[in-house]
Amino acid sequence: MPNTQKTRLAPCPFCGSDDLVLMDVYVYCGDCGAIGPSDEPKSRTVKAWNTRTDGWIPTSERLPDEGDWVLVWNGSYQMVGEIAENKSFYDNCDGLEISGATHWRPLPAPPEEE
């Protein structure tokens, strides 16, 4: 069942389907079963769904989900960090807060074994 709601949703990033349903706080793909992102209000859910992460995401636009490990940029260095409940990023090596984080991006998928 294609998305018949007035809200414009980009095709599913996993399978390309337009069979999408905007639920209360997430988007559901009826073809591949992808669910996400979960956010409130619905306008933030739609914005997050429609944002494709093939580049750096400004922290002023949105943050990753709590507990996600991501690549973080603070204007001088890029490092792997985790977003915590207090909406701060923490370095994966020493656990110290990453000050001045301006951008983030998802980590790439690990290589597949041959």
C-alpha positions in Angstrom: 0.0 0.0 0.0 1.8 3.1 -1.2 2.1 6.2 1.0 -1.2 8.0 0.5 -0.7 10.6 3.3 -0.1 14.2 2.4 3.4 14.1 4.0 6.1 13.5 1.4 8.3 10.6 2.3 11.5 9.7 0.4 11.6 6.1 -0.9 12.9 3.4 1.5 16.7 3.7 1.6 17.0 0.0 1.9 14.7 -1.4 -0.9 13.6 1.8 -2.8 9.9 1.1 -2.1 7.2 3.7 -1.8 5.1 1.4 0.3 5.6 3.5 3.4 3.4 4.2 6.5 4.0 7.2 8.8 3.2 5.9 12.2 2.9 8.0 15.4 6.7 8.2 15.9 8.4 6.2 13.1 8.1 5.3 9.4 7.4 1.7 8.4 8.3 0.1 5.0 5.7 -2.4 3.9 8.0 -4.1 1.5 11.2 -4.8 3.4 10.0 -4.1 7.0 12.4 -1.3 7.7 11.4 0.8 10.7 12.8 4.1 11.8 13.8 6.7 12.7 11.9 7.1 16.0 11.3 10.8 17.0 8.7 13.2 18.1 7.0 15.2 16.7 6.1 13.6 13.4 7.7 16.4 11.5 11.1 15.4 13.0 10.5 11.8 12.1 9.7 12.8 8.5 12.8 15.0 8.4 15.0 12.2 9.7 13.5 9.6 7.3 14.0 11.9 4.4 17.7 12.7 5.3 20.1 10.5 3.5 23.3 10.0 5.4 25.9 10.0 2.6 27.7 12.9 4.2 28.3 14.8 7.5 25.2 15.7 9.5 25.3 19.0 11.5 24.6 18.4 15.2 22.3 21.5 15.0 20.0 19.5 12.6 19.8 16.3 14.5 21.7 13.9 16.7 22.1 10.1 16.4 20.1 7.8 18.6 21.4 7.4 22.2 24.1 4.7 22.4 25.0 4.9 18.7 28.7 4.9 17.8 29.4 7.4 15.0 32.2 9.4 13.5 32.3 12.8 15.1 33.9 16.1 13.8 34.7 18.9 16.2 36.3 21.4 13.7 39.8 20.0 14.2 39.6 16.2 14.5 37.4 13.3 13.5 37.0 10.5 16.0 34.7 7.7 16.9 32.3 8.6 19.6 29.1 7.6 21.3 26.1 9.8 21.9 24.9 9.7 25.5 21.6 10.4 27.3 22.8 14.0 28.0 23.1 14.6 24.2 26.9 14.8 24.5 29.4 12.8 22.5 32.1 10.7 24.3 35.3 9.4 22.8 35.5 5.6 22.4 39.2 5.4 23.5 39.2 7.2 26.8 35.5 8.0 27.5 36.1 11.7 27.7 33.5 14.1 26.4 34.2 15.4 22.8 33.9 19.1 23.1 32.7 21.3 20.2 31.2 18.5 18.1 29.7 20.2 15.0 29.0 17.2 12.8 28.6 13.4 12.8 28.0 10.6 10.4 27.2 6.9 10.7 30.1 4.5 10.8 30.5 2.4 7.6 29.4 -1.2 7.7 32.2 -3.6 8.5 33.6 -5.5 5.5 32.0 -8.7 4.6 34.0 -11.9 4.9 34.7 -13.6 1.6 
